[in-house]
Amino acid sequence: MVIRAVDKNLYPNFDYTQKLPDMYVYDTVSAAVNGLKTRGYDTDFNLSENCLICHGDRYNINDFEIVEVYRFEGNSDPADEAAVYGIESNTGKKGVLVTGYGTSAEGMSAEMAKKLTIGYEH
């Protein structure tokens, strides 16, 4: 199962009963990562407890936005669950964050978990 998020900047008045013209669908985590990278998300972000880290720079919760998210569920093993995020920082850096979710997402702060939740509004 793949859950796709809507880019709030491109579709601020999106009606969730409509089909998006530019919706991307990926069957695997690697396909989602590669697709995002071809669209300019060429930096790798890493998750820390309460921030994202990239090349030594720290991005606190208010320093980045989630532009796209693709969620993947394992067929039988919860450890196979993952989310791929298209991230844009407040400095304009665009990149990819890959995380586990559910029980495999332990170790992040409650604020970061909330930010990474689909449908989060700040």
C-alpha positions in Angstrom: 0.0 0.0 0.0 1.3 3.4 -0.9 -0.1 6.7 0.5 0.6 9.8 -1.4 0.5 13.3 0.0 -0.5 16.5 -1.8 1.9 19.4 -2.2 0.1 22.1 -0.2 1.9 24.8 -2.2 0.8 23.6 -5.6 -2.8 22.6 -4.5 -3.9 24.8 -1.5 -7.6 24.2 -2.2 -7.3 20.5 -3.1 -10.5 18.6 -3.0 -9.6 15.1 -1.7 -12.3 13.6 -3.9 -10.5 14.6 -7.1 -7.6 13.0 -8.8 -4.5 15.1 -9.1 -3.0 15.6 -12.6 0.6 15.4 -11.3 0.4 12.5 -8.8 3.4 10.3 -8.6 3.0 6.6 -7.7 5.9 4.5 -6.7 5.9 0.8 -5.9 9.2 0.7 -3.9 11.2 3.0 -1.6 14.1 3.1 -4.0 11.8 4.2 -6.9 10.4 7.0 -4.7 13.8 8.2 -3.7 15.0 8.1 -7.4 11.9 9.9 -8.6 12.3 12.7 -6.0 16.0 13.0 -6.9 15.2 13.4 -10.6 12.8 16.3 -9.6 15.5 18.2 -7.7 15.4 16.6 -4.3 19.1 15.8 -4.5 20.2 16.1 -0.8 20.0 13.4 1.8 18.6 14.4 5.1 19.1 12.3 8.2 16.7 12.2 11.2 17.9 13.2 14.6 15.7 13.1 17.7 14.4 16.7 17.3 15.9 17.9 13.9 17.1 17.0 10.5 20.8 16.9 9.7 22.4 17.5 6.3 26.1 18.0 5.7 26.5 19.1 9.3 23.7 21.6 9.1 20.8 21.2 11.6 17.2 21.9 10.6 14.8 22.3 13.5 11.1 21.5 13.1 10.3 25.0 11.9 13.2 25.1 9.4 11.7 22.7 6.9 8.5 21.7 5.1 7.4 18.3 3.9 6.4 18.8 0.3 5.7 15.2 -0.6 5.5 11.9 1.3 5.2 8.3 0.1 4.5 5.6 2.7 5.2 1.9 2.2 4.0 -1.1 4.2 5.6 -4.4 4.4 3.5 -7.4 3.4 4.1 -9.3 6.6 7.0 -7.7 8.5 6.3 -4.4 10.3 10.1 -3.7 10.1 9.6 -3.3 6.4 7.4 -0.2 6.9 9.0 3.0 5.6 8.2 6.6 4.6 10.0 8.7 2.0 9.7 12.4 2.3 10.4 15.2 -0.1 11.8 18.0 2.1 12.5 21.7 1.4 14.4 23.7 4.0 13.8 27.4 4.7 17.1 28.0 3.0 15.8 26.4 -0.2 17.7 23.1 0.1 15.6 20.3 -1.3 16.2 16.7 -0.4 15.0 13.3 0.7 14.4 11.8 4.1 13.7 8.0 4.5 12.5 6.8 7.8 10.8 3.8 9.3 7.4 4.4 11.0 5.4 2.7 13.6 7.5 0.7 16.0 10.6 1.2 13.8 10.4 5.0 14.3 11.4 5.0 17.9 13.9 7.6 19.2 12.4 10.7 17.7 10.8 13.5 19.8 7.1 13.8 20.0 7.3 17.1 18.1 9.3 15.5 15.2 6.9 12.6 15.1 4.0 15.1 14.8 5.8 17.0 12.0 6.3 13.8 10.0 2.6 12.8 10.3 0.6 13.0 7.1 -1.8 15.9 7.2 0.2 17.9 9.8 -0.6 21.6 9.9 1.7 23.9 11.7 
